[in-house]
Amino acid sequence: MKMHKKKQYRYSSGETLEADVEDLKCLLRENQEYLDNYLDLYGSLEDDEYVARGNGFCDRKYSDDFIEGQIAKYRARVEDLKSWLAEEKR
């Protein structure tokens, strides 16, 4: 069984992780899935999708800003991971 050496990586957001190639592949799949889910959610939101709060007021379940922030976060992570994996193939 081939052992992969773990290396330090730094996301463009500044967060760091220690991973090997297999970890990077797994993280890429997970982060791509998160990105796809947020893109689907963002595409399906309608202006009238509200959730009632216990105090009688209504609020959107997810704000556009929150979802856009998550999309940007996961899009950047996916790009970082793809870049690192491409470097490892060289």
C-alpha positions as CSV (number, residue, x, y, z in Angstrom):
1,M,0.0,0.0,0.0
2,K,1.4,3.3,-1.1
3,M,1.7,6.0,1.6
4,H,1.0,9.5,0.6
5,K,3.0,12.2,2.4
6,K,0.9,14.9,4.0
7,K,1.7,18.6,3.2
8,Q,0.5,21.9,4.5
9,Y,-1.8,23.8,2.2
10,R,-3.3,27.3,2.6
11,Y,-6.7,28.2,1.1
12,S,-7.0,31.6,-0.5
13,S,-9.2,32.5,2.5
14,G,-6.1,32.0,4.8
15,E,-7.3,28.7,6.4
16,T,-4.7,26.0,6.5
17,L,-4.9,22.2,6.3
18,E,-2.6,19.3,6.3
19,A,-3.5,16.7,3.6
20,D,-2.2,14.1,1.2
21,V,-3.5,13.6,-2.4
22,E,-6.3,11.3,-1.3
23,D,-7.4,13.8,1.3
24,L,-7.4,16.5,-1.4
25,K,-9.5,14.4,-3.7
26,C,-12.1,13.7,-1.0
27,L,-12.2,17.4,0.0
28,L,-12.7,18.4,-3.6
29,R,-15.7,16.0,-4.0
30,E,-17.2,17.3,-0.7
31,N,-16.6,21.0,-1.5
32,Q,-18.0,20.6,-5.0
33,E,-21.1,19.0,-3.6
34,Y,-21.5,21.9,-1.1
35,L,-21.1,24.4,-4.0
36,D,-23.6,22.6,-6.2
37,N,-26.1,22.5,-3.3
38,Y,-25.8,26.2,-2.6
39,L,-26.1,27.0,-6.4
40,D,-29.2,24.9,-6.6
41,L,-30.7,26.5,-3.5
42,Y,-29.8,30.0,-4.8
43,G,-31.4,29.2,-8.2
44,S,-34.6,28.0,-6.5
45,L,-35.2,30.9,-4.1
46,E,-38.3,33.0,-4.9
47,D,-39.0,36.4,-3.3
48,D,-42.0,34.9,-1.5
49,E,-40.2,32.1,0.2
50,Y,-40.6,33.1,3.8
51,V,-40.5,31.3,7.1
52,A,-42.7,32.5,9.9
53,R,-40.9,33.3,13.2
54,G,-42.4,32.7,16.6
55,N,-42.8,36.5,17.2
56,G,-45.3,36.9,14.4
57,F,-42.9,38.3,11.9
58,C,-41.8,36.6,8.7
59,D,-38.3,36.3,7.5
60,R,-36.6,34.6,4.6
61,K,-35.1,31.3,5.6
62,Y,-31.8,32.1,3.9
63,S,-30.6,35.6,3.0
64,D,-29.2,36.2,-0.5
65,D,-26.0,37.6,1.1
66,F,-25.5,34.4,3.2
67,I,-26.0,32.1,0.2
68,E,-23.8,34.3,-2.1
69,G,-21.1,34.2,0.6
70,Q,-21.3,30.4,0.8
71,I,-21.1,30.1,-3.0
72,A,-18.0,32.3,-3.1
73,K,-16.4,30.4,-0.2
74,Y,-16.9,27.0,-1.8
75,R,-16.1,28.2,-5.3
76,A,-12.7,29.4,-4.0
77,R,-12.1,26.2,-2.1
78,V,-12.9,24.1,-5.2
79,E,-10.5,26.2,-7.3
80,D,-7.7,25.9,-4.6
81,L,-8.2,22.1,-4.4
82,K,-8.1,21.7,-8.2
83,S,-4.9,23.7,-8.3
84,W,-3.2,21.7,-5.6
85,L,-4.2,18.4,-7.2
86,A,-2.9,19.6,-10.6
87,E,0.4,20.5,-8.9
88,E,0.6,17.1,-7.3
89,K,0.2,15.4,-10.8
90,R,3.4,17.2,-12.1
